[in-house]
Amino acid sequence: MGMGSGVQAGGGMSGLFPDMRADEVLRGLRRYYGRADRVLFLAEVKTGATWFANNLRRFDALTIKKSWTDPCVTGYEIKVSRADFLGDEKWPNYLENCHRLYFACPKGMIKAEELDAKVGLVWVNEQGGVSVRKKAPFRDIELPVELFYHLVISHLGNSRPMGYSNTREYCEAMLQDKEDKYHLGRKLGTKMAKELHEARIIAGDIQSKLKDYKSDREELENMRAILKEFGISWRYKEGLREKLALASVPGLIDQFRILKEAVDAINIESKEEATA
């Protein structure tokens, strides 16, 4: 049985998973972890000197948390085929060289339930997106000095770009990052232009409403001035209707009464003439 006693080798994988190379999975890990401010990302890290080949191990990737009070070294073993995964019996040897250990693979290739309790699982999709499917437990152990000595002399003391296997890989990553930023800039620029256009429409609508409001305000002030001339104040709206109906114009009711009396008198005279 591959992968030690903690892995179920029987049966196959249900469903399909992306056909990815190991460097593509590594690129996804680098983009995900390498941009974190408090994490140092390294690729192809050996656990000691090359001439001690019997006990030598090599992590495909290693992250180091930048903390004195809560240090954590996490190792990553990349798998891009089921056969390699099921046939791997060396993975327990990595445990003594890291606080956490993860398998990284194309999305869906390995299931969390297939792994030993000591190991975590990370999926990488075709776009390079990373998702942690199973969190690896933290093991509070003292790491070997040889591991850190190798980090100093092999990753900090040579011309190889940190976090990359070689200069070619670094250049490819920089070109890809430049292209990604170009497309991101165009996407953001289009979105910002659209939002700016919508904001201008909203601003124009607000200006139009403010103009209408100003016009209505002027008309109301004119009406208020006219009512004030006739002794009517609309400070208190209660009774305003009655005031307008009964006392809007001084003497208006008396004028209507005189007019009505004159009309009645004319009607009476007309009836008398008709009967004479």
VENMO-V687474 format. One record per residue. PSI is psi in whole degrees, -180 to 180 (none if undefined). NEAR is the number of other C-alpha atoms within 8 Angstrom. D_FIRST is the distance of its C-alpha to the first C-alpha in Angstrom with 2 decimals. Layout:
psi = [PSI,PSI]
near = [NEAR,NEAR]
d_first = [D_FIRST,D_FIRST]
This chain:
psi = [133,167,21,-178,-11,2,138,108,-16,154,175,-172,132,130,174,160,157,143,97,153,163,-37,-27,-39,-42,-40,-40,-42,-42,-44,-33,-47,-28,-18,-2,135,-33,19,133,122,131,144,145,72,122,156,2,-163,146,-33,-12,65,-25,-39,7,135,158,118,138,-33,154,135,142,120,129,80,134,-35,-26,63,150,124,122,127,151,128,119,133,131,8,148,-38,-44,-40,-50,-25,0,114,6,-7,-32,-22,-16,-22,-34,-4,8,159,-30,148,132,147,134,131,168,148,123,-6,-36,139,147,-37,-11,-11,154,156,-22,-10,144,174,134,131,144,125,179,-23,0,4,142,137,133,111,-28,123,131,139,148,130,115,88,163,118,150,144,-33,-34,-48,-33,-40,-39,-41,-49,-22,-25,-25,-13,16,-178,-2,129,131,134,0,152,-33,176,-38,-45,-38,-46,-42,-41,-40,-40,-42,-41,-39,-42,-42,-42,-34,-50,-37,-40,-42,-41,-46,-38,-42,-43,-43,-39,-42,-45,-36,-41,-43,-38,-38,-39,-45,-42,-41,-40,-41,-43,-40,-43,-37,-38,-44,-39,-41,-41,-45,-37,-42,-42,-41,-39,-38,-45,-40,-41,-41,-45,-35,-34,-31,15,24,128,139,23,-39,113,-19,129,-2,-41,-43,-39,-41,-35,-35,-28,32,-37,122,130,3,-39,-40,-40,-40,-35,-42,-42,-40,-41,-38,-41,-42,-40,-41,-40,-40,-44,-38,-39,-40,-40,-33,-30,-11,none]
near = [9,11,13,9,8,9,12,8,8,4,4,4,7,4,5,7,8,9,6,9,7,9,6,9,15,12,10,12,12,11,9,10,11,11,8,8,4,7,12,11,13,12,13,11,11,12,12,11,10,7,4,8,7,4,5,11,9,8,14,12,13,14,12,11,11,8,8,5,4,6,9,10,11,12,15,12,11,11,12,13,7,9,6,9,11,11,9,10,8,7,8,7,8,12,10,9,10,12,14,15,15,13,12,13,14,16,10,11,12,10,7,9,4,10,11,8,8,7,13,16,14,13,13,16,10,8,5,12,9,11,7,8,9,8,8,12,9,6,6,5,6,4,8,8,6,9,12,8,9,13,10,9,9,8,11,8,7,7,4,9,9,9,9,12,10,8,9,6,9,11,8,8,9,8,8,8,8,8,8,8,8,8,8,8,8,8,8,8,8,8,8,8,8,8,8,8,8,8,8,8,8,8,8,8,8,8,8,8,8,8,8,8,8,8,8,8,8,8,8,8,8,8,8,10,8,8,11,9,7,9,7,10,8,7,4,7,6,5,7,9,7,8,10,9,7,7,9,12,6,7,6,9,8,7,8,8,8,8,8,8,8,8,8,8,8,8,8,8,8,8,8,8,7,6,5,4]
d_first = [0.00,3.80,6.80,6.61,7.19,9.49,7.85,7.91,6.19,8.72,12.16,13.77,16.02,19.45,22.27,22.78,22.48,24.80,24.41,24.82,24.67,23.35,27.01,27.89,25.33,26.66,30.17,29.52,28.27,31.31,33.72,32.37,32.15,34.51,37.56,37.28,40.17,38.41,35.16,34.73,32.20,30.90,28.74,26.66,27.13,26.20,25.78,28.36,30.31,28.98,30.12,27.78,24.84,22.67,22.31,23.05,21.08,22.36,22.31,22.95,25.40,26.86,29.44,31.86,33.97,37.59,38.53,39.79,39.63,36.26,34.19,30.67,28.46,25.65,22.98,21.45,18.48,19.16,16.78,18.55,16.01,13.04,11.47,12.13,10.83,7.36,7.32,9.04,8.33,12.12,13.10,13.92,16.52,18.45,19.23,22.02,23.75,24.29,25.39,23.23,20.14,19.60,17.50,20.12,19.70,21.97,23.07,20.81,17.81,15.64,16.46,17.24,15.59,12.10,12.73,13.01,16.65,17.48,16.90,19.31,19.39,22.19,23.06,25.53,27.58,29.50,32.56,30.83,30.90,28.44,27.33,25.38,23.14,21.79,23.68,21.96,23.46,25.88,25.21,28.52,27.78,29.90,28.63,29.18,32.50,31.04,29.44,32.85,34.67,32.58,33.38,37.05,37.42,35.04,35.41,38.79,40.67,40.32,41.41,38.04,38.33,36.39,33.33,33.05,31.30,34.60,38.12,37.46,34.84,37.38,40.13,38.10,37.27,40.97,42.10,39.69,40.86,44.44,43.93,42.26,45.20,47.63,46.26,46.04,49.63,50.81,49.08,50.53,53.87,54.05,53.14,55.70,58.36,57.80,57.98,61.08,62.73,62.03,63.39,66.56,67.07,66.69,69.07,71.60,71.45,72.03,74.96,76.48,76.20,77.73,80.60,81.20,81.04,83.63,85.90,85.62,86.32,89.48,90.70,90.14,92.03,94.92,94.97,94.94,97.91,99.86,99.27,100.32,103.64,104.30,103.41,99.98,96.95,93.41,91.95,91.66,90.64,91.95,95.35,95.06,95.39,98.58,100.02,99.47,101.05,104.02,104.78,103.16,106.61,109.53,112.33,110.33,110.85,114.59,114.82,113.15,115.62,118.65,117.37,116.83,120.39,121.82,119.95,121.18,124.76,124.59,123.34,126.22,128.81,127.43,127.71,131.32,132.37,130.85,132.87,136.16]
